[in-house]
Amino acid sequence: MLLFLSMLLPLLLGLALPLLPFKKAKHRSIYVECAVILTSILVWIALCTRSDTAYSLFSIGKGLLLSFRLDGPACIFTGLVSLLWPLATLYAFEYMEHEERPTSFFSFYTMTYGITLAVAMAANLFTLYVFYECLTLITLPLVLHKKDVKSIRAGRKYLYFSISGAAMAFLTLVFMLHYGTGADFTLGGILNMEKAAGHEALLQFIFFLSFIGFGTKAAVFPMFAWLPMASVAPTPVTALLHAVAVVNTGAYAVLRVIYYVFGTSFLSGTAVHTVVLMLSCFSLLFGSSMAVREKHFKRRLAWSTVSNLSYMLMGAALMTPDGMVGSLSHLVCHGIMKITLFYCAGAVLVRTGHEYVQDLRGLNKSMPVTCAAALLSSVAMVGIPPLCGFVSKWNLLTAAADTLHWTGTVGVIAILISAVLTAIYLFTAILPMYFSPAAGQAPAAKKDPSWRMLVPLGVLSLLIVGLGLFSQPLITFLRQISQGTIF
């Protein structure tokens, strides 16, 4: 019941929000934050008392069962989401003081939490697909929130790409109903090898479509264009879309398809294995290169997200236990680092109105706390020890090198080149905050935001440092998941 309640609670409370007669914004904020915190408490109780049992909601037909389970990967994704959502909501209260229709915003924002948890806890491909589609529909109003020309254009592109990706992913569901041995995700895959005999080429093509389809939310090339455009949404939306909920859903779904649906024994060493691995490496470098060129700060971070999502896809596409560890560790670390950077960009926008990189010069004198958080997360993103970005990138590098194959060597080279590009596009934005004079007039009084933004930035900064210094428990847990010694 905890699983169902943790998913239903934010959906019902978010849906009820517009119907409640709040006279003050403060009362609405308390309601929303309590709803989110209560949901996270339920999630963590479920995580602490979890079992290997899959809990079914209802069946639509043969093989079409809505079912949920907290296995290893679900614990990682669910834990990350439940940790970051209360912080994201607290941050959003101050940001949305400057935006219209806050009640509508927080309604969809809260409901998105429930849908994301449903994706994370999905026990089979059908459940994952259903809530993958629901996530598109529930986040579309958030992308369209400003209702201006740019938002409508971004929302339209987001919808077109998401529907196209879902159509390709749907084929995997259809084929698995015939060629699969069971419903629930199983490490090693659920293919019936007797039925698959003689149809290997067809199934490998279906896997490629599934990789591109589910990878659309992870902005894999050529399905990336929606993500930079979606940065026109309010920063609390882009932070969750580009760091936690939507984009991680894409990488998480791809990992599920590789390791828990088709299985690495079926895919490893095939032509499609090489294709998806090389496509991930190309997307990784492409996103970094575009970020170097981008002058708008939030869009630069969006292009950075395109690149870093492909780190996760590349790790998954290595199709080794170590690759799975690298992919999941970067899912966690990137989520924390990138949401911090987006929050810094949002704080700067709210307090100064600056959106472009050249306008950030000398900002440290007026926003020292915000700039310190931005610098810390940038150093972590580059992969400098002892911060958490080094941990995940090191796992990916060693996993690629240990394959002892030319494709792994390409992966190592791509990660190293991308690290250099990451240093360029982040440090050229962050270091001028400290070492360049402010544009125009001298900076005025302190402009750091209030505690509602600073508390999330402080907690996230501690997580960046703490996860780098004390990463061993997480990595040990991930290795147990990848080796199948923990459910």
N, C-alpha and C positions, 0 to 999 in steps of 0.2 A: 504493500500500500504506500510505502514511503516514496517509491519510484513514481507511481502515478500521481501522488499528491504533490511532489516537488515539481512536476511538469504542469499539472492543472492549476496550481495555486497562482503563479504569475499570469497565466492565461485568463483566469476568471477575474482576478483583481485588476488586471490591466483593462479588461473589457468593461468592468464596472466603473472605472475611473471617470469617464465623461458623464456618468449618471449621478455622481455624487456632488452635492451642492457646497463645494468648498468656497468659503468667503475670502480666504487669504491664501496666497501662494505658499506660505509657510505650512499650512495644514495639508495642502496637497503634497508637498515635499515630504513631510513626515509619513504620510500614508504610503507613498511610493517607496521610500527607503525602508520602511518596516516590511513591506511586501517582499522586497528583494532580499533583505537580510534574513527574513523567516524562510524564504525559499532556500537560501544558501545553507542555513542551519539544517534544514531537512535533508539537503543533498549530502552534507557531511556526516549526518547520522547514518544515512543509507550507505555511504562509503565505508564507514567504520563497522557496519554490521552486514556487509554484503555477503552473498553466497553465489554459487555458480548456477543458480536457477534462473531460467528465462520465464518472465511473467507475461502472459498473453492477455491482450485486451479483448480482441474479437477477431474472427476469421471472415474474410470476404469470399473466399473460394479456396480451391485446392492450392496449397502452397502460398496463399496470400494471407499471411497471419501478421497482425500488428502485435509485436512482441518486444519486450525490453529486458536488458540484462546489464549488469555492471561487471563486465570482464575487464582485463587489464587495460587495453586501449581506451575503453569507456571511462575508466577511473581517471586516466590522465587528462582527457579532454574535459570531462565533467568537473574535475577538480580545478582546472585552470579557469573555466567559465565561472564557476561559483565563487572563486576567489576574486576575480576581477570585476564582476558585475556590480557588487555593492559600491566599490570604489568609483566605477564609471558613472553610476547613478548620482553619487554625491557630487562628483565633478560637474555633472550636467546641470545641477540646480543653478549654479552661478552663471554658467554659460547661457542657459535658456532665458535668463532675465532680459537678455537683449534680443530675443527672437519672439516671433508671433506664434500663436496657437500652442502654448506649452502643454495644455491638457491633452490635446490630441497627440503631441509628441510623446509624452510620458506614457500614454496608453499603449501605443505601439511598441515603445521602447521596453516596457515591462513584459508585454506578450512575447516579444522576440526572445526573451530569456527562456521562457517555457519551451518554445520551439527548438531553440539551440540545445537545450537539455535533452529533448526527445531525439534529436539527431545523434547526440553523443551516446545515449543509452540504447540505441536501436540494436536489437539482437539479430536481425536478419536484413537481407538486401531490400526486401519489400518495405519494411519499416523505415529504413534509411532513405529510400527513394521518396516515400510519401512526405516525410518531414523535410527532406532536402528541397522539395517543391514548395512546401508550406513556408519555408524560410525565405524563399524568393518573394512570395506574396506578402508576408508580414513586414519585410524590410523595405519593400517598394515605397510605401507611404513616407518612410523616413528619408529616403533619397529625394522624394518629391516635396519635402516639407516646406521649402521656401516658396514653391509654386511660381518661380520666375522662369524665364526662357531657358537658362542654363540647367536648372533643376529638372525641368520637363524633358529636355534633351538627354540629360544624364539618366533619368529614370527610364526613358524609352530604350536607350541602348542597354541598360542593365537588364531590362525585361527581355529584349530580343536575344541577348547572349545567353541569359539564364535558361530561357525556354529551349533554345537550340541545343545547349549542353544537356539539358534534361532529356530531350528527345533521343540523343545518342546514348545516354546512360540507360534509358528505358529498354533498349535492345538487350542489354546485359540481363535485366530481370526476365525478359521473355525467354531468352535462351537458357538461363539457369533453371527455369521451371521444367525444362525438358532434359537438360544435360546434368542437372545437379542431383546430389544424393540426399540432401536434406535442406532444412530451412535456415537453421541458425548458423551464424558465422562460426567457422572452425579453423583454427590455425593449421595451415597446410592446404586449405581449399575444400570446396564441396563438389568438385567435378566428379561425375561418374566416368571413370576412365574407359569402361567398356563401351558406353554410349558415345564417348568422345572419340574413340578409335576411328580413324578415317576422316574425321572432321576437324583435325587439328588446325589446319590453315584458316578455316572459317572462324573457329573459336578464338584464335589469336587476333583475327581482324576485329571481332566483336570486343575483345579486350582493348584494342587500340581505340575504338570508338568510346568505350567506357572511360578510358584514361583521359581522352580529350573532353568527354561530356562532363564527368565529375570534376575534372581539372579546370573547367570553365570558371568555377567560383574561386579556384586557386590561380586564376589569370595566366594559365599556361599559354604559350604561343601556339596558335594565332588568336586565342580567345581572351586576350588581355585588355582590349580597348575600353571596356566598361569601367575598369577599376580606377584609372586616373580621373575619368570624368565624374565618378561618384564622389570625388573629394569636394564637390560644391555643396554637399550636405553639411549640416551643422557638425562641428568637430566631435561631439560625443558620438555621433553616428559614424563618421569616418573612422574614428578610433576603434570602435567595435567591429565595423565592417572590415577594416584593413588590418586588424591585429588579432581579433579573437573569433567572432562569430562566423561570418560568412566565408571569409577566405580560409580559415582553418577547417571549416566544414569541407571545403573542396579537397584539401590535402588529406584530411582524415578519411574521406570517402575513398580516395585513390588508394590509400594504404590498406583499407579494408578489402577493396577489390583485389589487390595484388596478393595479400597474405592470407585472407580469410574467405575468398570466393574462388578465384582461379587457382591459386597456389603457386608458389615459386618453383616447385618441381615440374610443373607443366610449362611455365613461361621461361625459366632461366635458360640462357644459352640460345634462345630462338632469335629470329630476325626482329620480331616485334620488341623483344627485350632491348636490343641494341637501339632501335628507333626511339623508344620512349626515354631511354637514358640520355641519348644525344639531344633529344628535344628538350629535356629538362635542363641540360647544360647550356644549350643555346638560350633558353628563356632566362636562365640565371644571369648570363652575360648581357643579354639584351636589356633587361630591366635596369641593371646597374648603369649601362651606357646611357640610357634615356634619362636616368636620374641625374647624371652629370650635366646634361644639357639643360635640364629644367630650371627655370628661374623662380617659379612660384613655390614657396616653401612646402605647403601641404601636398601639392602635386609631386614635388620631388620625393617626399616621403611615400606617396602612393606608388611611384615607380620603384622605390626601394622595396616596397612590399611585393611587387611583381617578382623582383629578383629573389627575395628571401623565401617566398613560397616555393620557388623552384629548387631551393636548397632542400626543402622537405620532400618534394617530388623526386629529386635526384636520389636522396637517401633511400626512399621507398623503392625506386626503380633499380637500385643495386641488387635487390632481391636476395639479401643476406640478412641474417640476424643482426649483425652489426649495423647494416644499413637501416634497419627498422629502428634500432636504438638511436641512431643519429637523426632520423626523421622526426621521431617523437620528442627527442630532447630539444630540437630546434623549434618544434611547434610550441613548446612551453616557453623557452627562452626568448624567442622572437616575439611572442605575444606580449610578454612583459616589457621588453625593450621598446617595441614599436608603439605600444599604447602610451608609454611615457613620452616619446617624442611627439606624438600627435597632441597630447595634452599640453605640452610646452608650446606647440604651434598655436593651439586654441587659446591659451592664456595670453600669448602675445597679441593675437588678433583682437581679443576682447578688451584688453587694457590699452593697446596702442593703435589698433587698426592696421598694423603692418602685416602684409601678406607675402612680400617678395624678399628673396634672400638679401638683396642689396640694402634693404631697409633694416636689417638686423644689426648693423654695425653699432658698436658701443652700447648695446642694450644691457650689458651686465651692470652698468652703473645705476640703472633704474629698476631692473628686474633681476637682482642677484640670485634669488632662490630658483626662479624659473630657468635661468641660464645655467646654473649649476646642475640641475636635473637633466637639461638638454645635453650638456657636455658629458656627464656620466653615461647616459644612455648611448650617446654617439660613440664613445670609446668602447663600450660593450658591443655595439653593433659591428664595429670593425673587427672584433675578435681578439682584443688585447687582454691578456690575463691580468688579474685573477677574476675578472667579471664573467657573468653567465654566458655572454656571447662566445667567449673562448671555449667554454665547455662543449656547447653544441657543435661549433665548427670543427673542433678537434675530433669529436666523435665521427663527424661526416668525413673528414680528411682521412682518418685512419681506416674507416670502413671502405672508402674508395680505394685506398692504397692496398688494402689486404685482399682485394679481389684478384690481384696479380694478373690483370687482363688490361688490354689497351683501353677499353672503355673506362675502367677505373682510373687509369692515368689521365684520361681526358677530364674526368670529374675532378681530380686533384688540381689540375691546371686551371680549370674553370673557377673553382673555389678561391684559389690564390689570386687570380686576376680580379675576381669580383671583390675580394677583400681590399685590394688597392683602389679600385673604383669607389668602394664604399667610403674609404678614408677621404677620397677627393670630394665626393658630393656632400658628405656630412661636415667635414672639417672646414671646407670653404664657406659653409653657412654658420657654423658654430664658433670657430676661432675669432672671426671678426667681431663677435659680440664682446670679446675681451681685449683684442689688440688693435682695433681700428676705431677711429673717432666716430661719434654718432653723426648720422646724416642730418644736415640742416642745423637746427639750433641745438644747443646743449641739452641733455636730458633733464627732465623736470624731477619732481620728487619721486619717491619710491612708487613703483607701479605694480609690484607683485600682487597677484590676486588674493582673495580672502582665503580663510582656512578651508573652505569647501573645495577649492582647487589645490591648495598646498598640501593638505593631508593625503589625498591620493598620490600626488607627486612624491611626497616623502616616503610613503609606504612602498611604492613601486621602486624607488631608488634603493631602499633597503633590500628589497627582493632581488634586484640586479646584483648587488654586492653579495648578499647571503647565499643566493643560488650558485654564485661562482665559487665562493669559499667552501661551501658545504653541499656540493653536488652529489657526493657519493651515494647517499640513500636513494636519490631519484634515479641515478644511473644503474644502481643495483636492481631496483624495481623494474626498470625498463629491460634490463638483460634477462630477468626472469620471465618477463612477458614474451620476449622474442624467442626464448628457448622453450617456451611452453611449460615451464615449471610452476607457473602461477596462472590461475584462470583469469 
